[in-house]
Amino acid sequence: MNDLSSPQLQIEGVSKVFGSDGTEVVALKDINLSITAGEFVCLLGPSGCGKSTLLNAIAGFSLPTCGRIVANGAEVVVPGTDRAMVFQEYALFPWMTVAANISFGLEIKKIPKAEIIKKVATLLEKLQLREFSDRFPKDLSGGMRQRVAIARALALDSPILLMDEPFGALDALTRRSLQEELLRIWMEFKKTIVFVTHSIEESIYLADRIVVMTFRPGTIKQVVPIDLSRPRDVASNRFITIQKQLSQMVMEEQMRFQKDEAEHLRV
Amino acid sequence: MTDRNGRLKNGMAIFKRTLHGTIVPVVLLIVWEALTQSGFINPQILPAPSQVLLKWIDYLKPLEPYDPANMSYLTWFFSGELPHDALASIIRVVGGFGIGAGLALPLGLLMGGSARFYQLMNPLVQLLRPIPPIAYIPLAILWFGLGNPPAFFLISLGAFFPVLMNTISGVRTVDEIYIRAARNLGASGATLFLRIILPAATPHILTGLRVGIGVAFIVVIVAEMIAVNNGLGFRILEAREFMWSDKIIAGMITIGLLGLAIDTGMDRINRYLLRWHRGMDQ
């Protein structure tokens, strides 16, 4: 088990450079961050700030050019089931039913069938998906699909949950209800969550700490701890004050992003 | 009550649609019949549809009267020339398609799955692919003589490339997100290939199979005209020698019906296998 004093996720001097000869893009530059067990951290920033790149590096899909990432006491070199991912697009397997999607990871772990059935039933119940278990993803709404994606990730029992703008495509109401559900799950299962978003409001609503990132090269601009008690009131003065503060920071980076985009068009 | 009404309405709608769809063919048939009956067109060149229908029934009918001592009723019923020809053609299509697709599918999966193998094989495939199966006829006869072997060779060749090309592109264009998700869930190697890449590629593969069987059906007619002495392709060419234009057309219609049946069957299979696919239900 992790002892509480040592971080569950340690990012040490991570840089990531894409491309080669001439057209190099520095996506991440010297990122240092340490996340303790049970913490809810949001990575916030405009497009091109490298927040998804950092998440993919933690997941092990694309390793850093230099620096290292240590998760659960081991250096990340390949994707692993100790770092379950919920993707931004609908990455459910469309040819599998809801239940089959959730049990896929368990089958690979060679867990006994009876146990899989029990576990899937529990997860279906927890995420209010029971009556959808035999449906294919195409029959579900966006919100339902992301519930399945969360259930699929939870099935792995991984201590770390990585989420790449999971609610980005949902309408505001569905989004809020899934955020609440996620907080409930986070507390119940005691997960460490790294959550990528470009919504300031979402990050304040969810996170213990918000890591604001800069536009290209992606560096940490500032780490903002959110000490509001949960459930958080989005209309409270404190919430709005923090929102203004963060908004200013993020907008600076957004401006840089837009300027860069315009320059590229001119070339 | 409402359910019954609904069903009735639905039935009416289908009936109307069917009626609508038959207008053009019926008008065409009437004009055709009138033109030949009035002597405007030489029936040797284009026989009247009624004559074609009579010939078709003739072609379909058993050659000898029913004799229970000789054979069962069913055997007798299908003992006509047309059932024999149709069966011969179907066996060639199915057999040739089976061989062609059976070779193309594993090769396509390998080429799609391994970049190195793809680089090794692709130039050869690209070189051979544009050669139409028909161009292989002289070689096929030289190698296999006459009869079924060259026919099977040509048909499988016709089915081979569509299945191969679609399988390769199906495997190569699998959305990266599925592979990432699967790897994140612990899948690798054979599991990743069989449970993620293969099903994700099925829409493409099925398209290839459907095109492949279509080409096989075209090639079977050509092969029968050249290399064998039964089957629908042989029969319509034989009919030409006797100037039996009605039999030619009756044979062509049979070819059309068979092709339609095969395509409908493939469509059913597609629908079942792709029931998870978006845009597959109405």
Chai-1 contact restraints between the chains, C-beta under 6 A:
chainA,res_idxA,chainB,res_idxB,connection_type,confidence,min_distance_angstrom,max_distance_angstrom,comment,restraint_id
A,F61,B,R180,contact,1.0,0.0,6.0,A-B,restraint_1
A,P79,B,R183,contact,1.0,0.0,6.0,A-B,restraint_2
A,P79,B,N184,contact,1.0,0.0,6.0,A-B,restraint_3
A,T81,B,G186,contact,1.0,0.0,6.0,A-B,restraint_4
A,M85,B,N184,contact,1.0,0.0,6.0,A-B,restraint_5
A,E89,B,I177,contact,1.0,0.0,6.0,A-B,restraint_6
A,A91,B,I177,contact,1.0,0.0,6.0,A-B,restraint_7
A,A91,B,A181,contact,1.0,0.0,6.0,A-B,restraint_8
A,P94,B,W276,contact,1.0,0.0,6.0,A-B,restraint_9
A,W95,B,P199,contact,1.0,0.0,6.0,A-B,restraint_10
A,W95,B,W276,contact,1.0,0.0,6.0,A-B,restraint_11
A,F104,B,L185,contact,1.0,0.0,6.0,A-B,restraint_12
A,G105,B,L185,contact,1.0,0.0,6.0,A-B,restraint_13
A,G105,B,G186,contact,1.0,0.0,6.0,A-B,restraint_14
A,I108,B,G186,contact,1.0,0.0,6.0,A-B,restraint_15
A,I108,B,A187,contact,1.0,0.0,6.0,A-B,restraint_16
A,F136,B,W276,contact,1.0,0.0,6.0,A-B,restraint_17
A,K138,B,R278,contact,1.0,0.0,6.0,A-B,restraint_18
